[in-house]
Amino acid sequence: MDRLKFLHTLALLPLAGAAMKLQQLEKMLSPKNSTDKMPVLFLGHGSPMNAIEENEFVAGFRKTATKLPTPSAILCISAHWETKGTFVTAMENPKTIHDFGGFPKALFDVQYPAPGSPELAAETKKIVQKTEIGLDHHWGLDHGAWSVIKHLYPKADVPVIQLSLDHTKPPQYHYELAKELSALRCKGVLIVGSGNMVHNLRMVAWDKLNVAGFGFDWAMEASEKMKQMILDGNHLGLTNYVNLGKAFQLAIPTPEHFLPLIYTLALQDRNDTICLFNDKAVGGSLTMTSVLIE
């Protein structure tokens, strides 16, 4: 039985079979052997238009997808779902959320009908002990999730759930919470953080959006320091970015696009390798730099 048929069958079971559903989920998510471990991604998602345009960043997402094992499911931490408290989507069929304005109709027409996974949501709630995880039945998939995942899995045949960002908590809290998700890597789950390392929309040079790789001096300074800290494994320094000077203050005026990177790095194991890709600035004050940990 393929994965989608399996999930559909589970959905038809009576509520009394909930325990059996979780047991079957465990079996589905169990790796073939104890050495199996999924990679982790941080994707610089940039403009929502990347969902429908053909450019080097989209090509980078697709090329990276060819290196990935087929996941049993995806857990995405997107910059665009901030909450008070932490929640995980738990519906069977998450809606495609067009959480933006001023873009062409073709972008609003995009649907990404990947199934959800209430069972994986329940498993995520179970393994996280740092905080109470709420099960959400209203959100869906925002553009931080679907605009990039659609390039990894265009057939929308891999179940996707989202984990929200608690905007009341500091970076170290998110780092510690993310570490509790590490068991999912060994159960076939691809964990994806989606944001941008350097993200200051108020300072975008709109007249230079088409200038390849253009970045303001402060943006490039912050970007280079971020990349070196990532490659050096200096996670503590990155979680304390507020103390890293003016360039970082400009690069991260608000934390929501940076925090998905923190989630990704927290999942790095000692023997993992790191690869940077899509490493370019856009419009002076954004970077598309993405990270593959495997």
C-alpha positions in Angstrom: 0.0 0.0 0.0 1.5 3.4 -0.9 1.7 6.2 1.6 -1.2 8.3 0.4 -3.5 5.2 0.4 -2.3 4.4 3.9 -3.1 7.8 5.2 -6.5 7.8 3.6 -7.2 4.4 5.2 -6.2 5.7 8.6 -8.6 8.6 8.2 -11.5 6.3 7.7 -10.9 4.4 10.9 -13.2 5.1 13.8 -12.0 7.2 16.7 -11.8 4.1 18.8 -9.0 3.1 16.6 -6.8 6.1 17.4 -4.3 4.0 19.3 -4.0 1.6 16.4 -3.5 4.6 14.1 -0.5 5.8 16.2 1.0 2.3 16.2 0.7 2.1 12.5 2.2 5.6 12.1 5.2 4.4 14.2 5.6 1.5 11.9 5.3 3.8 8.8 7.9 6.2 10.2 10.3 3.6 11.4 13.5 3.6 9.3 14.7 0.4 7.7 17.6 0.4 10.1 18.9 2.5 12.9 21.5 4.2 10.7 18.9 5.8 8.4 18.6 9.5 9.1 17.0 12.2 7.0 18.8 15.4 6.0 17.6 18.8 7.3 17.1 21.9 5.2 17.0 25.7 5.7 15.6 27.3 2.5 15.9 31.0 1.8 12.4 31.5 0.3 12.6 35.1 -0.8 9.7 36.5 -2.8 6.5 34.5 -3.1 7.0 34.9 -6.9 9.7 32.2 -6.6 6.7 29.8 -6.5 6.0 30.4 -10.2 9.1 32.0 -11.7 12.0 30.1 -13.3 15.3 31.4 -11.8 18.5 30.2 -10.3 17.0 29.9 -6.9 14.2 27.6 -8.0 16.8 25.6 -9.9 18.8 25.3 -6.7 15.8 24.0 -4.8 15.2 21.4 -7.5 18.8 20.3 -7.7 19.0 19.9 -3.9 15.8 17.7 -4.1 17.6 15.2 -6.2 20.0 14.6 -3.3 17.3 13.8 -0.8 15.9 10.4 0.2 12.1 10.2 -0.3 10.6 11.3 3.1 7.6 9.7 4.8 6.5 13.3 5.7 7.7 16.9 6.0 7.7 19.1 9.1 8.1 22.7 8.1 9.0 25.7 10.3 8.0 28.8 8.3 8.7 32.4 9.1 5.1 33.2 8.3 3.3 31.4 11.1 3.9 33.2 14.3 1.7 32.4 17.4 1.6 32.8 21.1 2.4 29.3 22.2 3.6 26.6 19.9 1.2 24.7 17.5 1.4 22.1 14.9 -1.1 21.7 12.0 -3.2 18.5 12.5 -5.7 18.5 9.7 -6.0 15.8 7.0 -6.0 18.3 4.1 -4.3 21.6 4.8 -5.4 24.5 2.7 -3.0 26.5 0.5 -2.7 30.0 2.2 -2.0 33.0 0.0 -0.8 35.2 2.8 0.4 38.2 0.7 -0.9 41.0 -1.4 -0.1 42.9 -4.6 1.0 40.0 -6.7 -0.4 38.7 -10.0 -3.4 36.5 -10.1 -1.3 33.5 -11.4 0.3 33.4 -7.9 -3.0 33.4 -6.1 -4.2 30.6 -8.4 -1.4 28.2 -7.2 -2.7 25.4 -5.1 -0.4 22.9 -3.3 -2.7 20.0 -2.3 -0.3 18.0 -0.2 -2.0 15.9 2.5 -1.5 16.7 6.1 -0.8 14.1 8.8 -2.7 14.3 12.1 -0.7 11.2 13.2 2.6 13.0 12.7 1.2 16.1 14.5 0.3 13.8 17.4 3.7 12.2 17.4 5.4 15.7 17.4 3.2 16.8 20.3 4.3 13.6 22.1 8.0 14.0 21.7 8.3 17.7 22.6 8.6 18.1 26.4 9.9 21.6 26.6 6.4 23.1 26.0 2.8 22.1 25.4 2.2 21.7 21.7 -1.3 22.6 20.5 -3.0 20.8 17.7 -4.2 23.3 15.1 -7.0 22.6 12.6 -7.3 26.0 10.9 -4.0 27.2 9.6 -2.8 25.1 6.6 0.3 25.7 4.5 1.5 29.3 4.2 3.7 30.6 1.4 6.8 30.1 3.4 6.1 26.4 3.2 4.4 25.7 -0.1 6.3 28.2 -2.3 9.5 26.2 -1.7 8.2 22.7 -1.0 6.4 22.7 -4.3 9.8 22.7 -6.1 11.1 19.8 -4.0 8.0 17.7 -4.4 5.9 19.1 -7.3 3.5 16.2 -7.2 2.4 17.2 -3.7 2.5 13.5 -2.7 4.4 13.9 0.6 2.3 14.7 3.7 3.3 18.2 5.1 2.7 19.6 8.6 3.8 23.0 10.0 5.2 23.9 13.4 4.5 27.5 14.5 7.0 30.0 15.9 6.1 31.3 19.4 6.9 35.0 19.0 7.1 35.5 22.8 10.2 33.3 23.2 13.9 34.1 22.7 16.1 32.3 20.1 17.7 29.9 22.7 14.2 28.6 23.5 13.6 27.8 19.9 17.0 26.1 19.6 16.3 23.9 22.6 12.8 23.0 21.4 14.2 22.1 17.9 16.6 19.6 19.5 13.6 17.6 20.8 12.5 17.1 17.2 15.7 15.2 16.3 14.1 11.8 16.7 11.9 12.5 13.7 15.0 12.5 11.5 15.4 8.8 12.1 11.7 8.2 11.3 11.8 9.4 7.7 10.7 12.9 8.4 12.3 15.8 6.4 12.5 18.9 8.6 12.5 22.1 6.6 13.1 25.6 8.0 12.0 28.4 5.6 12.9 32.0 6.0 15.9 34.3 5.1 19.1 34.8 6.9 19.3 38.5 5.9 15.8 39.9 5.7 15.1 43.7 5.9 12.2 44.5 3.6 12.2 48.2 4.6 15.6 48.7 3.1 15.2 46.8 -0.2 16.7 48.6 -3.2 13.8 48.0 -5.5 15.6 49.6 -8.4 18.4 47.0 -8.1 16.3 43.8 -7.8 17.7 42.7 -11.2 21.3 43.4 -10.3 22.7 39.9 -9.7 24.1 39.4 -6.2 23.8 43.0 -5.1 23.9 43.5 -1.4 24.5 46.5 0.9 27.8 46.4 2.8 26.1 45.7 6.1 24.1 42.8 4.5 27.2 41.2 3.1 29.1 41.7 6.3 26.3 39.9 8.3 25.9 37.2 5.7 29.6 36.4 5.6 29.8 36.2 9.4 26.6 34.0 9.5 28.0 31.6 7.0 31.3 31.3 8.8 29.5 30.6 12.1 27.3 28.0 10.5 30.4 26.2 9.0 32.2 26.5 12.3 29.3 25.0 14.2 29.0 28.2 16.3 25.3 27.8 17.2 25.6 29.7 20.4 26.9 32.8 18.6 24.0 32.7 16.2 21.4 32.3 18.9 22.9 35.4 20.5 22.8 37.4 17.2 21.4 40.5 19.0 24.9 41.0 20.5 26.8 40.8 17.2 26.7 44.4 16.2 25.1 46.9 13.8 25.2 44.7 10.7 23.2 42.0 12.4 20.7 44.5 13.8 20.0 45.6 10.2 20.1 42.1 8.8 17.6 40.8 11.4 15.3 43.7 12.4 12.7 41.1 13.4 13.5 37.5 14.3 10.8 35.5 12.4 12.8 34.9 9.2 16.0 34.0 11.1 14.5 31.6 13.6 13.8 28.8 11.1 17.6 28.7 10.6 18.0 28.2 14.3 15.6 25.2 14.2 17.7 23.7 11.3 21.0 24.2 13.0 19.8 22.7 16.3 19.2 19.4 14.4 22.8 19.1 13.2 24.6 16.0 14.5 28.3 15.9 15.2 29.0 13.8 12.1 26.7 15.7 9.7 28.1 17.7 6.8 26.9 21.1 5.8 26.4 22.5 2.3 25.5 26.1 1.4 23.6 26.8 -1.8 21.6 29.6 -3.5 24.2 31.8 -1.8 23.3 35.2 -3.2 22.0 38.6 -2.1 18.8 40.1 -3.6 17.8 43.7 -3.7 20.5 44.8 -1.3 18.9 43.7 1.9 17.9 40.1 1.4 19.9 36.9 1.0 18.7 33.6 -0.4 21.4 31.5 1.2 20.2 28.0 2.0 21.6 25.2 4.0 21.6 21.4 3.5 22.6 19.3 6.6 23.1 15.6 6.0 
